[in-house]
Amino acid sequence: MRIYVDLPDEAVAVWCPVEAIHIQGDVYQIVEVNADPEDTRWAFDTGAKVRCRPTPTRDDPKNIILVAYEKISN
């Protein structure tokens, strides 16, 4: 499953697609490894359990993606 995480070091709001597994409800666990963490810092690391919310894209409001917005404590 693909979710999107914020890239906090970018000058404008940018979301990066990452692979995750669905845990339950709105909770997902990021399973993809950041191949270049020195150049591209994700808001949430590999292994993090995060809450996601459906979010329309700017290009097409009918296109809904899941955006991670909160880390879940283990």
C-alpha beads as a LAMMPS data file, in Angstrom:
LAMMPS data file: protein, C-alpha beads

74 atoms
73 bonds

1 atom types
1 bond types

-500.0 500.0 xlo xhi
-500.0 500.0 ylo yhi
-500.0 500.0 zlo zhi

Masses

1 110.0

Atoms # bond

1 1 1 0.000 0.000 0.000
2 1 1 1.260 3.472 -0.770
3 1 1 0.986 6.373 1.669
4 1 1 2.589 9.811 1.533
5 1 1 4.896 11.459 4.066
6 1 1 5.979 15.068 4.358
7 1 1 9.505 16.119 3.419
8 1 1 10.055 18.758 6.136
9 1 1 13.312 20.151 4.728
10 1 1 11.770 21.294 1.430
11 1 1 11.007 24.998 0.843
12 1 1 7.442 24.161 -0.265
13 1 1 5.049 21.453 0.928
14 1 1 6.109 18.158 -0.660
15 1 1 4.832 14.654 0.021
16 1 1 6.864 11.589 -0.837
17 1 1 5.178 8.264 -1.677
18 1 1 6.350 5.386 0.533
19 1 1 5.302 1.768 0.953
20 1 1 3.416 0.879 4.117
21 1 1 1.246 -1.881 5.494
22 1 1 -2.233 -1.284 6.852
23 1 1 -2.450 -2.101 10.569
24 1 1 -6.061 -1.122 11.335
25 1 1 -8.409 1.814 10.848
26 1 1 -6.305 4.831 9.903
27 1 1 -3.021 3.331 11.181
28 1 1 -0.245 2.224 8.817
29 1 1 3.357 1.100 9.335
30 1 1 6.044 2.427 6.996
31 1 1 8.024 -0.489 5.564
32 1 1 10.016 1.249 2.833
33 1 1 13.620 2.195 3.551
34 1 1 14.681 5.743 2.727
35 1 1 17.393 5.157 0.101
36 1 1 18.945 8.609 0.546
37 1 1 18.262 9.929 4.079
38 1 1 20.994 12.560 3.888
39 1 1 19.353 14.293 0.907
40 1 1 15.697 13.415 1.522
41 1 1 14.526 13.484 5.144
42 1 1 11.097 11.982 5.775
43 1 1 8.850 13.278 8.559
44 1 1 8.490 9.644 9.760
45 1 1 11.133 6.895 9.638
46 1 1 10.997 3.314 8.409
47 1 1 9.092 1.182 10.917
48 1 1 7.047 4.089 12.268
49 1 1 3.348 3.510 12.840
50 1 1 1.449 6.546 11.629
51 1 1 -2.099 7.810 11.330
52 1 1 -3.139 8.757 7.804
53 1 1 -5.979 10.847 6.479
54 1 1 -7.466 10.923 2.987
55 1 1 -6.327 14.095 1.236
56 1 1 -7.206 15.394 -2.250
57 1 1 -4.245 16.297 -4.446
58 1 1 -3.824 19.857 -5.703
59 1 1 -3.757 18.753 -9.340
60 1 1 -7.003 16.774 -9.169
61 1 1 -9.325 17.136 -6.147
62 1 1 -10.969 13.828 -7.135
63 1 1 -7.620 12.054 -6.678
64 1 1 -7.443 11.113 -2.987
65 1 1 -4.183 9.997 -1.349
66 1 1 -3.394 8.879 2.210
67 1 1 -1.126 11.362 3.983
68 1 1 0.648 10.501 7.243
69 1 1 0.067 13.192 9.851
70 1 1 0.840 11.664 13.266
71 1 1 3.191 9.062 14.709
72 1 1 1.635 6.423 16.954
73 1 1 3.525 5.469 20.126
74 1 1 4.335 1.766 20.368

Bonds

1 1 1 2
2 1 2 3
3 1 3 4
4 1 4 5
5 1 5 6
6 1 6 7
7 1 7 8
8 1 8 9
9 1 9 10
10 1 10 11
11 1 11 12
12 1 12 13
13 1 13 14
14 1 14 15
15 1 15 16
16 1 16 17
17 1 17 18
18 1 18 19
19 1 19 20
20 1 20 21
21 1 21 22
22 1 22 23
23 1 23 24
24 1 24 25
25 1 25 26
26 1 26 27
27 1 27 28
28 1 28 29
29 1 29 30
30 1 30 31
31 1 31 32
32 1 32 33
33 1 33 34
34 1 34 35
35 1 35 36
36 1 36 37
37 1 37 38
38 1 38 39
39 1 39 40
40 1 40 41
41 1 41 42
42 1 42 43
43 1 43 44
44 1 44 45
45 1 45 46
46 1 46 47
47 1 47 48
48 1 48 49
49 1 49 50
50 1 50 51
51 1 51 52
52 1 52 53
53 1 53 54
54 1 54 55
55 1 55 56
56 1 56 57
57 1 57 58
58 1 58 59
59 1 59 60
60 1 60 61
61 1 61 62
62 1 62 63
63 1 63 64
64 1 64 65
65 1 65 66
66 1 66 67
67 1 67 68
68 1 68 69
69 1 69 70
70 1 70 71
71 1 71 72
72 1 72 73
73 1 73 74
